[in-house]
Amino acid sequence: MNLPLEFTDEAHLEDVMSTPSLALVQSLAKLQGDILILGVAGKMGPTLARMAKRAAPHKRVIGVARFSNPQLQRSLSAQGIECIQADLLSAEALAALPDVLNVVFMAGRKFGSQGSEWLTWAMNAHVPALVAQRYKNARIVAFSTACVYPFVDVHGPGAPESLAPTPPGEYANSCVARERMFEHFSHEHQTAGCLLRLSYAIDMRYGVLHDVARTIWQGLPLSVAMGHANIIWQGDANDLALRALSACTTPTSAINLSGPPISIRDVAKRLAARMGKTVQLTDTEGSTAWLVDCRKADALWGPPSVALDTLLDWTAAWVMKGHKSLDKPTHFEVRDGHY
């Protein structure tokens, strides 16, 4: 795919971000069955659904969510995605969903966890248990997070999939519970699956680079206490997540999904230079961070296709032109696990 120098508007961004790779087209052509996306209305779900439909136009692609934004439901429907409004906390609603052979689980809760931890655990542990039982005969690719790991040395290769998940904070521990529910029912029913431990997908409207660029553009100080992170272009993350349907194992197993680690200090300086700004850095980098070792994913699918310099160019241009922000900070700088 020929990548643009920058994005003209949201429609252009959505088009590029949902363009499937040839490898994905070939992968889905060999995959038996239709695709159900649970939690399709989140930050990544709409572009993943569009990508799936573009890669496999003859398959049913079904998106399930509460759809509090009716415009999103209309937009997805217009692009050939079947939309079903449902509350995933309801076993009855789940029972009424169509039977499919392929499930992408994207539902979950992070921000707002502090003060309503009960709902976070219900969404991140109870819902996966319900889904794992309802779709025990399907392949299930479940989005997880790098937050299930403890912090690791920033000078090392990152956390491998074999590292025991012992993270800080209730949110991260509820994500461990999500994985354990899928693991339990995968063992019990021999369900094929994949737990995608994603670290920071990058969209122009949100993500680590967006947060850093907006902070610099607004002339605000930027903390580098969490000095390093892995990031990946959202188009690459969606593409690889759909290809993971063909890499499911029985029982389910984890795969780290992201790109090479970045230095927050370094990308801040490079973004500031692109935007003609100075950056005010505060705090000192910790010797540890949430970093993941992505060699397993790279061996399966190759490294992500969009390089850091391209992401920096895109982000700087987007923020400088005042294009839309989702106003959903990643809080990448948080080190105590409280969101």
N, C-alpha and C positions, 0 to 999 in steps of 0.2 A: 504494500500500500504506500502511495506517495503521501508523505505527511506534509501538512500545510506549515507555513512560517508562523501563522497565528490564526486565531479563530475570529470570524467576523461577528458571530452572534451565537445564541444558545442552540439554534437549529443546526448550525454548522458544527458546533461542538458535539451535539447528540449524534449527528450523522457519522462523524469520524469515530466517535467513541463506541458506536455500535456496529462498526464494520468488521465482519468476521475475517479471520485469516483463512487461507486456503487449507491449512492443516485442520482447522475447526470444521470447515465444510466437509472435508473428507472424513473426519472423525464421526460427525453426526450422521453422515450418509451410511456408515456401517453400524450405527447404533440402533438397536431394535426398540420400537416404542416411542410414545409421545413424552412430552416434558411438562412437568408441573413445578411451578416456582412459588414457594410459600414465603410470604413476606415480600411480595414483589414491589410494594410501594415505598421501600426505603431508598437510601441514597444511591445504591448500586443496582437495585432490582429492575428499574425501568430500562436501563441500557442493556442489562443482561438479557432481559426478555426480548428486546428488539433484535439483539445480536443473534439469539437462538432462532428467531423466526426468519431472519435474513439468511442464516447459514443453512437452515432446513425448512424451506417454505412449505413443504408438503407434510410436515409434522404438525400436530396440534401443540401449540405452546399455550399453557394455561397459567394465568397469574392470579394468585389469591392474596387478598389483603382486606383490611377494613375499608380502604379507599375513602378516607376522610376528605380527600381532595377529588371531587367528581371529575374535574378537568383531566386529571391523570388517567382515570379510567376511560374516559372518552378517547383520549389520545392513543392509549395502548390498543383499544378496541379497533380504532381506525387503521392500525398497523397490523391487524390480523391476529392479535393476541386475545384469547378468550379470557375475560375477566370475571372472577367470582368474588363477591363480597362475603366475607366470613370472619368470624372471631376464632382464632386458632386456640383460644383457651377453652373452647366448647367442644367436647367430644362428639356431641350431636352434629355440630357443623362440620367437623372433620369427616364423620361417617358419611355425610351427604356429598362429599367431594368425589370427583370421578376417579376410577381406578386407572393408574398409569404405571409404566415400567421404570420411569426416571423422575426422581424428585431432587430439586435443588432447594435446600432449606436455608433461608436468609433471615428468618425472623429472630428477634432478640431485642434486648433493652440494655442501654448503657447509661446515657446521660439522664440525670434526674434520679439515679439510683439512691443517692444519699437522702435519707428520710423516708423512702418508700422501698426499702430493700425487699420487702415481702413480694412486691410486684415484679421486681427484677428477677428474683428467684423463680417465681411462677413462670415468667416468660422464658427464662434461660434454662430451666431444668424441667418444669412440669410439661410445658408445650413439647419439647423434644421427646419426652417419654410417650406422650399421646401420639405424636407423628410417627415415631419409630414402630409403635404397635399397629397403627392404621396402615402404614406402608411397608410392612414387614417383607412383602414379596417384591419390592422395588429396589432399584439402586438408589442410594441416598447420598448425595454430596451435600454435606452440612458445613456452612460457613462457621468457623471458629475464629480465634484471634491469637496473636502472638502474646497477648496479656496472660495466657495460661502459664507462661514460663516465669521463673524468677528472673531478676535482673542478672545479666552476665557481663563479663569483662569486655569493655569496648575495644580492646586490642585483640580479642580472640575472634574465632570464626562465626560467633553467634550460637544461639541455642539450637542443638540438633533435636530432631523429633524424639529421640530416645531419652532426653532429659526429663526427669520427673516434674510434673506440673505443680509447683508450690509457689503461687504468686501472692502479692500483697493485695489486700482490699477485698470487700465483699463482691463487687462487680466481677473481678477476675476469677474469684472462686466460684461464682455462679456459672461462669463460662466453663470451668473444669467440670462442673456438674452436668452441663449440657453435653459435653463430650462423653462423660461416663454413662449418661442415659442412652445415647446412641450406641456406645460400646456394649452395654448390657444387653440390649435387645438384638443387637447384631449377633452376639454370641448365642442368645436364646433361640433366635429364628433363622440363623445363618443368612442374615441380610447383608448383601454386599454394600460397602460404603466407603466414603473418604471424608476425613475431617480436615478441612482446609484452614490452617492456622495463618490467616491473612494479617499482614502488617501494612497498614496505611496505604490504601488505594488513593490515587491522586486524580482529582477532577478539578477543572479550573474554578469551580464554584465552592470547593471545600477541600480540606486536606492539609497536610503539614506545610507544604510549600505555599498554599493559599494563605494560611494563618501567618506565616513568616512575612510574606510579601505585604499583606494588609497592615501588619504591625509597623513595618518599615515605612510604608506609604503614608500612614497616619502620623508618623513621627513619634511613635510610642517606644518605650524601652522593650527589649526582647530578652527574655531569660534563656540562658543556655545551660541551665542546671541539668536538664535531660539533654545531653549534648549530642546524641547520636540516634538515628532511627533508620529502619529499612522502609523504602517507599517503592511503589509500582504504579505505573499508569493504569487507570481504571479499565481502559479498553483491553490491556493485556491481562489484568486480573480476571475480568469476565470471560475472556477467551479461554484462559487456562482452566477456570472453574468449570466451564462446559465440557472441555476436553477431559476433565477429571471423571466424568461419567463413564468413560471407557477405561479408567484406571482404578476402579473400585476394587477393593479386596474383601475377602470373607475370612475372619471378621474385619470390620472396618478398621482403617489405620490412618494416621495423621500425615499430612504433607505441609511443610512450611511454604507459604506463597508470598513472595515479595521480590524486590530487587536488591541490588547491592546497598550496603549501609552508607548513609550520608552523615557528614558533620553539620550540625545546625549552624555553628559559627561560620563554616565555609559557605554554605548555601545562602546564608544571610548576607554575607559580603558580596557574593556574586549577584544576588538579586538586587541589592542596593546599587551596585555598579550599573546594572541594566536600567534601573529606574532613575538614575541620577540623584540618588539620595545617600545620606549617611545613616549608619545603623548604630543604635545605642544598645550595646550588649550588657546584660547584667548577670550576676552570679558566676559561678565557676562550674565547668563541666564535671559531672560525676564520673567516677572511674567505671561505673556500670550503667547499663541501659537495657531496655527491652529490645534485644537484637536477635535475629534468627538466621540460622544457617540454611540456605536455600539450595544446596547442592543436589538434594534429592529431586526437587522440582526441575532444576536445570537439566539433570540427566534424563528426565522423562520427556520434557517438552522444549528444551533449549532456554536460554536466558530471555528475559523480557525484551520486546522489540524497540521500545522507546527509551532513548538514552536520557541521562540527567540533564545535559545541556539543552536538549529540546524541551524538556519539562520546565526548565528555568526560563527559557525564552517565552514559551506559551504563558506561563504564570505571570511574568512581569508585564507582558503586553495586556493580558486580561485585566489585571488590577489597575494598571495605569489608565485604561480606557473606561474604567468604572462599570464594567459589566457585572452581571448579577452575582451575588454571593448568597449561599443558602443560610448564612449566619448560624452555622453549626460548628463551632470550634472543636478541633480534635482534642484539645487539652493534652497535647503530646508532652508538655513540660511537667505534667503531674507525676510525682514520684511516690506518693503515699497510697495510690489506688483509690482515692476518694473522688467520685464524680458527682 
